[in-house]
Amino acid sequence: MAVSGMRWMHFRQINFVINLKMPYFVKYIKHLHMKTGTKLILTAVFGLMVMGFQAKAEDFPAEIKPLMQKYTCFACHKVDARLVGPAYQDVAKKKYSVEKIVSLIAKPQPSNWPGYPPMAPMTNVPKDDAVKIAKWINSLR
């Protein structure tokens, strides 16, 4: 009985942290085979790292900044440096077409970026906004 109550509390705590818009990779922590306390500590450490090292919204141009804030892109990406995900300048160096970037926003392919945690599919980004973001990324070449 105590074990099931502990599991319920553990998942409630993890889901609370995930609902604070933590990166997608934090969700995988609860599937690892570790003790509950270790998972909770790892979640807290990763969450604090991401919150402490987020890109500033000022790093983005005025016409792109509202989109980056609305879709929380700046939580994982910076313009010129690696954060959780690749820098937008590094994405631009891959010379993807606008259509390819739009499709990768909706359905990321982790094989394109080995060494990075997988990006969550951003299906909530409308195609028009994704096209604006993709054109801006390509302008960084």
N, C-alpha and C positions, 0 to 999 in steps of 0.2 A: 504494500500500500504506500509506504513512504517513497519507494523508488518511482512509482508512477506519478506521484505528486511532484517529485523532483524533476522528472522529465517534463511534465506540463509546465512547471515554472521556468525551466531552462528554455523551452521553445518560445514561451511568452516573452522572455527577456531578449532572446535572439530576434524575434519578430519585431519587438519594440525598436531595437537598434536598426534593423533593416528598414523599418518604416521612417526612420530619420534620414532617408535617402543616402544610405551608405552605398559604396560601390557594389557592383554585382558579385564580385568574388567573395564578399563576406558571406553571402548565402551558402557558399560551398563549405564554409567552416562547420556548419551544423551537421554536415554529412560525413565529416572525418571521424575516424575511430579514436577519440580521445575522451578524457574525463571531462565532465561538465564544466568544472572550474577552469580548465585549460582553454576550452572553447570560448568561454566568456571573456577570459583575459585576452585571447587573441583578437576577438571581435572588438574589444575596447581599444586595444593598441592600434589595430588597423584603422578604426574609426577616428581616433585622435590624430593619427598620421595624415589621413586624408583631409580632415577639417583644418589642420594646421598648415598644410601645404597646397591649398587650393589656389588656382590661378586667380588673379585679381580681375575683376570685370573691366578695369581700366585698360587691360592689355588688349582688348578687342576694339575694333573701330566702332564708331557711333551707330552705324546702320546695322551692324551684326550683334552688338552687345545685347539688345533686348531678346534676340533669339537665343543666344547663348545662356542668358539668365533663365528664360522661360523653360528651356529644355535641359537645364543644368549641365551643359557641356563642359563648363569651366570647372566642374568638380573633378574631372579626370584628365582634361587636356589643357595645355598651355600653348601659346603661340610658338615659342622658341625653345622650350625645354620639355623633357620627359616628365610626366607627373605619374599618374596611374597608367594612362594611355600614352600613345606617341604624341609628340609635338605636332601642331598643324603644319609647320614647315617641313617636317619629315614626311608627312602624308603627301604634301605637295610635290616633294622630290620623287615620289613613286609615279608621278605623271598619270594618275587615274583620270578618266574622263568624268565630266559632271554626272553623267548617268550612272557610272560605276560607283562614285562616292555616294550618290543618293541611295543606290541599292545596298551599299555597305552600311549606311546609317540604319536602314530598316532591317537588314539581315547581315550582321557582321560575320566575317570569316576569320576565325582566330589563326588559321594557317597563314594568313597574309602578314601577321605580326607575331612571330615566335618570340617568346621571352616576355610577353605582356599578358596580363590576365584577360580573359575573354570579355569583350564588351557586351553589355546587355542590348538586345534588339530594341531600337528606339522607334517602335511602330507608332508612337504618339506624335511623331514629327510629320506634319503634312508635307506633301511633295513640294509645294511652292516654297515653303520655308527651307526644306532640305536642299532645293536647288540654289537658293540664295547662299546658304552655308557652303555648299560645294563650290560655287563660283568664287567665293571669297577665299576658300582654301587653295584653289588653283591660282589665285592671284598672288600667292606667296612664293611662287616658283622663282 
